[in-house]
Amino acid sequence: MKNVKIIISVLLAVLTLGSLIPCFAAKEEGPFVYVTIYDGKKVVLAETKVEKSDEDNDGSWTINDALLSVHKSKCKDGYKTENGSYGLFITKLWNIENGGSYGYYKNNRMCMGLTETLSETEPDHLYAFVYSDAAGYSDAYSYFDQYSLTGKAKDTLKLTLKYVTFDESYNQTDVPVADALITFDGKKTEFKTDENGRVEIELPAYSAVISAEKEGLTLIPPVCKYHLDEKKSGNYTYLIIVIVITAVIAAAVVCVILFNNKNRKKAN
């Protein structure tokens, strides 16, 4: 009876430890910023978390720091800046050098400079891009009303798409994008926005970057990073791994206990 109690206690302890693994994995440290980069042809980085780091040693955490940091880890030597009459400006982004035709928005608002600070409380969303029209700057920055989401396959989701324009006083105006075609990882879907820029889509059975394209309007692609919730979608791979590991550990512990008891009986 004593051995049975020991075995049960061990199994319960191991199962409890296994159940805590998702909690540990979900913990996020801050502060950080989410960075997206478009190289003029495709989105090369989508809503990637970048932790705080004063890369240029100026005593503050800025847009320049975030871009330096993400290039250091994802595209070494792919980012350069220079000082000009209007301050620090980009001369190379994601290994693209086009004479200075770059842009960057924070939380879907045009930034005033690379030295603009980032929030240390609520994560900012930074989008840096290369203009495909390096001469006329005709590319229109666009965005969805959600940066990211988690769901399951076949779920329906409503998104609103807008693009940015400016009035005569350079005030930003956000305009709905009608008849834009939704894409998953660059692949066209049958979903289109209505006259108000709204669309209802069915989520795929895989994680993807949701974006859009519009005939007659060159969009700097909007980005909504979709994470498939495998537990809700019936994909229990993670759970199975945890169960298998737990079972192996439990079996090993039980074998050791039984083996030790057998040796004690022989010794007696």
N, C-alpha and C positions, 0 to 999 in steps of 0.2 A: 504493500500500500504506500509505503514511504517513497518508493521509486516512481510510482504512478504520479504522486503529487509533485515530485521534482520535475518529471517530464512535462506535465501539464503547465507548470510554472514557467518552464523554459519556452514552451511553445507560445504561451501568452505574451511573454516578454519580447520574443522575436517578432510576432505579429504586430505588436504595438509599435515596435521600431520601424517596421515596414510601412505602417500607416502614417508615420510622421515624415517619411521621405518627401512626399509632395509638398508639405509645408515648408521644409527647408529649401527645396528647389525654387519655390515661388517667391522667396524673400528677395527684395531688391534694395540695393544700397543707393544712396543719393549723395549729392545732387547729380543730375545727368540731363542730357539733351538728346532728342531724337533727330537724326540727320538723314536727309534724302539728297541724292545727287543725280542730276541728269546731264549726260555728256554731249547733248545736242542730237543724239540719235536714239538713245535708250536710257531708261532708268537703271543706273549701275549700283545704286545703293538706296534701299527703301526703309525708312523709319528705323534706322539702326541706332541703338542706344550707345551714347558716348559719355563716359563719366567725366566729371570736372577735372581739369588739369590746366594749369597756367603755363602753356607751352612756350609763349613768347616772353615770359618772365617780366610782365609789365605790372604785376600786382593785382590784376583783375581777371575775371573769367569772361571771355568775349567770344564773338562769332569766329574771330580769327583763331582763337585757341581750339575751338571745336573742329574747325576745318584742318588745322595742323594735326590735331590728334587723330582724326579719322583717316587722313592720308598716311600718317605714320604707320598705322596698323593695316590699312587696306590697299593703299596705292603709294608705296614709298617713292619719294622724290617727285610725286605727281602734282604738288601744290607749291606755288611761288607767289610772292607779293612784292610790291615796290611802294615807295612813298612818293606821292605827287602833290600837286598844288591843293588838291582836295582831300589829302590824307592818304591812308593806306589803301591800295587797290590790288585786285587779283591780276596776275599776268599768266598764271597757269593753273588749270583746274582739272583734276583727274587725267593728267598728262596731255591735256588739250591746250595748245597755245594759239590764240586766234586774234591777238592784238588788243585784247581787253574787253571782249564782248561777253561779259558774264553778269549774272545777277544773283541775288539771294534775298529770300523772304524769311521772316520769323513769324510764326503763327499766322501765316497767310497775309502778312503785311510787309510792304517793301521796307527794307532796312536802310538806315541812313549812313551806315559805314561798318567796316569790319571790326571796329573797336566798340561796337554796341554790346552792352553786357547781357549775360544770360541769367535767367532766374535760378536761384538756389533753393527755391521752395517748391514751385510747381514746374514740372519739366516743360521746356520750350520745344517747339518743332521747327527745325531749321531746314530750308530747302535751298540748295545752291545749284546753279545750272549754267550751262553753256548755251548761248543763243545760236540756234541753227542758222538764223539770218544775222550774220555777224556785221552786216552793213546797215540794214534798215531796222533792226530790232523789232521785227513784226511779230515775233513769237509772243503769244499771250499766256501769261501765268494763269494756271487754273487749279482748282482745288475742290475736293469733296467736303461735305459737312462733317465727315468723320475721318480721323487720321488712321485708325486701326480698329479692328473688331475681332471677336472670337465667336464662332458659331459652329453649327454642324451642317453636314451635307443636306441639301434640299430645303434648308431654311430659306425664307424669303427676307429680304432686307431692302429698306428704302434709303436711297442716297439722293443728295442734291448737289448738282455740279454748277460751279460758277467760274467765270474768268475775270481777270482784273484789267480795268482800263482807267484812264486818268482824264479829268476835265481840264479846262483851260488854266485853272489855278494849280494844277498838278495834285488835286485831291483824288484819292483812290476811290473808284466806284466798282462795285462787284455786280456783274451781269450774269443772269442765268444762261446756261449753254443748252440750246434746244437741238434735238436730233443728233446728239453725240452718241457714238457707238461705244459701248462698254467692252473692255478687254480684260482677260485673266492671263497674267504673265505674258502680255503682248499678243495673245490670241483673241481674235474677234469673237464676240458672242452675238446672240440675237436681241440683246437688251439695248434699248435706246431711250434717251432722255426725252421728256415731253417739253412743251413750250415754256415751262417754269424751271427747267433743268432737273426735274425730278425723275427718278427711275426706280422701279422695283425689280430686283434681281433675285435669282435663285443661286444660292451658294454652292460652289463645287465641292467635290469629295477630296479636296487637297488644299493645302495652304497656298495662297497666291497673292500677287500684287494686283489689286483691282485698279484699272486706269480707264482712260477714254481717249477717243480721237474724233475729230470733227472735220468733215469735208468742207473745204473753203476757209478754214481757220486753223492756223498752225498753233496748236496748244503745247505749252510746256506741260507735260503730262501730269494730271492729278494722280495722287497716290493714296490709296487706302490699303493698308496691309492686313490681309485676312489670315487669321490663324485658325486652322481646323481644330476644333475641340474633339480629340480622338475618343475621349470617354463618352461624350454625348453622341458621337457619330457611330458608335458600335465598334470602334477599333480599340481593342483592349490590349494592345501590344505592351504598353507600359505596365498595366496591371498584371498581365501574365508574367512579365519579367520579375516583378516584385514578388509574386506568389511563388515562382520557381526558386528564386534565391532564398526566400524564407523557408521553403520546404527543404531545400538542400541543407541549410544551416541547422534546421530543427532535426533532420534525420541524422546529421553528423553528431549533434549533441546527444541524441538518444543512444546512438551506437556507442559513444564513448562511455556513457553511464552504464549501459548493459555490459560492456566489455570489462569495465572496472569491477562491477559487481560479480561477474563470473570469475575474475581472478581472485577476488576476496574469498569466494566460496571454495575455490581450489586450495587456497592457502590455509583455510580453516580445516 
